[in-house]
Amino acid sequence: MAIEAVIWDFGGVFPSSPFEAFARHEAAIGAPKDHIRRVNATNPDTNAWALFERNEIDTAGFDALFLEESTALGFPIRGADVLPLISGVVRPRMVEALKLCKQQFKVGCITNNMVSHHSPGADGVQKPRGVMGEIMPLFDHVIESSKAGVRKPDPRIYQMMCEALAVAPAACVYLDDLGVNCKPAAQLGMKAIKVVDVDQTLAELSAATGLDFPATEAAQ
């Protein structure tokens, strides 16, 4: 089936992955390596991260619950100290690739996010700001976990995007920096691309779409 849509994750795709910031913070406070990722991977459907991304707890609740969970796993870290680490550095070549895809295909974004992420301590729906505010208007449709009440890797969120774009899963390319989120997309029939680095991603996206993406290292 011919490609009709390219669907993107946001964090770790357009801005760099927060995992680097997690590692720096862990080193700075003497926490075990990958401790934050371990907390996030434990009880992934019901932990503080999952509840916050579905907007089932507020910022204060995330702060307290993440502290409780991290303490139980051996090293206390407040949720409030983790939130500022999420934002990465924008990847200009990925933004340009999105713009090129938009000229030929429908484009959508599925993001696991937090309502109050861009305004720590202020709970309630916030308008996208900064990098997110510049990129989000480029998409034909955006699904945010904090507003939809469902988050990746739940297959329903991918199906919701296909319905919104009026495309079959087999006619979609899906990009995400997490393999666990690529798996359900692939199982639905999408061409899934795990984002490891910019060069690899654009090479695979070019193969899937037939588009030619400029290789400009200086722009990365």
C-alpha positions as CSV (number, residue, x, y, z in Angstrom):
1,M,0.0,0.0,0.0
2,A,1.3,3.5,-0.9
3,I,2.3,5.8,2.0
4,E,-0.3,8.4,2.7
5,A,0.7,9.7,6.2
6,V,3.8,10.1,8.3
7,I,3.1,10.0,12.0
8,W,5.7,11.3,14.5
9,D,6.5,11.1,18.2
10,F,7.7,14.4,19.6
11,G,10.2,14.1,22.4
12,G,13.4,12.4,21.4
13,V,12.5,13.0,17.7
14,F,12.4,16.7,17.2
15,P,14.2,17.7,20.4
16,S,17.0,15.4,21.6
17,S,16.2,12.7,24.0
18,P,15.8,13.5,27.7
19,F,17.8,10.4,28.6
20,E,21.0,12.4,28.3
21,A,19.7,15.0,30.9
22,F,18.5,12.2,33.1
23,A,22.1,10.7,33.1
24,R,23.7,14.0,33.9
25,H,21.3,14.6,36.8
26,E,21.9,11.1,38.2
27,A,25.6,11.7,38.1
28,A,25.3,15.1,39.8
29,I,23.3,13.7,42.7
30,G,25.0,10.4,43.0
31,A,22.1,8.3,41.9
32,P,22.6,4.9,40.3
33,K,23.0,5.0,36.5
34,D,19.6,4.9,34.7
35,H,17.7,5.1,37.9
36,I,15.1,7.5,36.5
37,R,14.5,5.3,33.5
38,R,14.1,2.3,35.9
39,V,11.5,4.2,37.9
40,N,9.6,5.0,34.7
41,A,9.8,1.4,33.5
42,T,8.4,-0.1,36.7
43,N,4.7,-0.6,36.7
44,P,4.6,1.4,33.4
45,D,0.8,1.5,33.1
46,T,0.1,2.7,36.7
47,N,3.2,4.6,37.9
48,A,3.6,8.3,38.5
49,W,4.8,8.9,34.9
50,A,1.8,7.1,33.4
51,L,-0.7,8.8,35.6
52,F,0.7,12.2,34.9
53,E,0.8,11.6,31.1
54,R,-2.9,10.6,31.2
55,N,-3.6,13.7,33.4
56,E,-4.9,11.6,36.3
57,I,-2.7,13.4,38.8
58,D,-1.5,16.9,39.1
59,T,2.1,18.3,39.4
60,A,2.1,18.0,43.2
61,G,0.8,14.4,42.9
62,F,3.5,13.5,40.4
63,D,6.2,15.1,42.6
64,A,5.2,13.0,45.7
65,L,4.5,9.7,43.9
66,F,7.7,9.8,41.9
67,L,9.6,10.4,45.1
68,E,7.8,7.4,46.7
69,E,8.5,5.2,43.7
70,S,12.2,6.2,43.4
71,T,12.8,5.7,47.1
72,A,11.3,2.2,47.0
73,L,13.7,1.4,44.2
74,G,16.7,2.5,46.2
75,F,17.4,6.2,45.7
76,P,15.0,9.1,46.4
77,I,14.4,11.6,43.6
78,R,11.6,14.2,43.6
79,G,9.3,14.3,40.6
80,A,9.7,18.1,40.6
81,D,13.4,17.7,39.9
82,V,12.8,15.4,37.0
83,L,10.3,17.6,35.0
84,P,12.9,20.3,34.0
85,L,15.0,17.6,32.5
86,I,12.5,16.6,29.8
87,S,13.1,19.4,27.3
88,G,15.9,18.7,24.8
89,V,17.7,20.6,22.1
90,V,15.9,21.0,18.8
91,R,17.1,19.0,15.8
92,P,16.7,21.4,12.8
93,R,17.0,18.6,10.2
94,M,14.1,16.7,11.7
95,V,11.9,19.8,11.5
96,E,12.9,20.3,7.9
97,A,12.1,16.7,7.2
98,L,8.6,17.2,8.7
99,K,8.0,20.2,6.5
100,L,9.1,18.2,3.4
101,C,6.8,15.3,4.4
102,K,3.9,17.7,4.8
103,Q,4.2,18.7,1.2
104,Q,3.5,15.1,0.1
105,F,1.7,13.4,2.9
106,K,-0.7,13.9,5.8
107,V,1.3,14.4,9.0
108,G,0.3,13.7,12.6
109,C,1.9,13.7,16.0
110,I,1.2,11.3,18.9
111,T,2.9,12.4,22.0
112,N,2.9,11.2,25.6
113,N,3.0,14.5,27.5
114,M,2.0,16.3,30.6
115,V,-0.5,19.1,30.7
116,S,1.5,21.2,33.0
117,H,5.0,20.4,31.6
118,H,5.5,23.8,30.0
119,S,4.3,25.6,33.1
120,P,5.6,23.7,36.2
121,G,3.4,24.1,39.2
122,A,0.4,25.5,37.1
123,D,-2.1,22.7,36.5
124,G,-4.6,23.1,33.8
125,V,-4.4,23.1,30.0
126,Q,-1.5,25.1,28.7
127,K,-0.8,26.3,25.1
128,P,2.4,24.8,23.6
129,R,5.4,27.1,24.1
130,G,9.0,27.2,22.9
131,V,10.0,24.5,20.5
132,M,6.8,22.6,20.9
133,G,4.8,25.8,20.1
134,E,6.8,26.2,16.8
135,I,6.5,22.7,15.6
136,M,3.0,21.6,16.7
137,P,1.1,23.9,14.2
138,L,2.8,22.0,11.3
139,F,0.9,18.8,12.0
140,D,-2.5,18.1,10.4
141,H,-3.5,16.4,13.7
142,V,-2.0,16.1,17.2
143,I,-2.9,13.6,19.9
144,E,-1.6,14.4,23.4
145,S,-1.9,11.7,26.0
146,S,-2.7,14.2,28.7
147,K,-5.8,15.3,26.8
148,A,-6.8,12.0,25.2
149,G,-6.6,10.0,28.4
150,V,-4.7,7.3,26.7
151,R,-0.9,6.9,26.1
152,K,1.5,5.0,24.0
153,P,2.0,2.0,23.7
154,D,-1.7,1.5,24.0
155,P,-2.8,0.6,20.4
156,R,-5.9,2.7,20.7
157,I,-3.9,5.9,20.4
158,Y,-2.5,4.9,17.0
159,Q,-5.9,3.9,15.8
160,M,-7.3,7.3,16.9
161,M,-4.7,9.0,14.8
162,C,-5.5,6.8,11.7
163,E,-9.2,7.7,12.1
164,A,-8.4,11.4,12.5
165,L,-6.2,11.4,9.3
166,A,-8.6,9.0,7.5
167,V,-5.8,6.6,6.6
168,A,-5.3,2.9,7.0
169,P,-2.4,1.8,9.3
170,A,-0.6,0.1,6.4
171,A,-0.5,3.5,4.6
172,C,1.4,5.1,7.5
173,V,5.0,5.5,8.5
174,Y,5.5,5.9,12.3
175,L,8.6,7.4,14.0
176,D,9.5,7.1,17.7
177,D,12.6,7.0,19.8
178,L,11.3,4.2,22.0
179,G,11.1,0.6,20.6
180,V,8.2,-0.2,23.0
181,N,6.2,2.5,21.2
182,C,7.2,1.4,17.7
183,K,6.1,-2.2,18.4
184,P,2.3,-1.6,18.5
185,A,2.5,0.6,15.4
186,A,4.2,-2.1,13.5
187,Q,1.7,-4.7,14.8
188,L,-1.1,-2.5,13.4
189,G,0.7,-2.6,10.0
190,M,2.6,0.7,10.0
191,K,6.1,1.0,8.8
192,A,7.8,1.8,12.2
193,I,11.1,3.6,12.4
194,K,13.0,3.7,15.7
195,V,14.8,7.0,16.0
196,V,18.4,6.4,17.1
197,D,20.1,9.4,15.4
198,V,19.2,11.9,12.7
199,D,21.2,10.3,9.9
200,Q,19.8,6.9,10.4
201,T,16.3,8.2,10.8
202,L,16.3,10.2,7.7
203,A,17.8,7.4,5.7
204,E,15.0,5.0,6.8
205,L,12.4,7.7,6.2
206,S,13.7,8.3,2.7
207,A,13.5,4.6,1.9
208,A,10.0,4.4,3.2
209,T,8.6,7.6,1.5
210,G,10.8,8.1,-1.5
211,L,11.6,11.6,-0.4
212,D,15.2,13.0,-0.5
213,F,16.2,14.6,2.7
214,P,19.3,16.9,2.6
215,A,22.3,15.6,4.6
216,T,23.5,18.8,6.3
217,E,25.6,17.9,9.4
218,A,26.0,21.6,10.4
219,A,22.2,21.9,10.7
220,Q,21.8,19.0,13.2
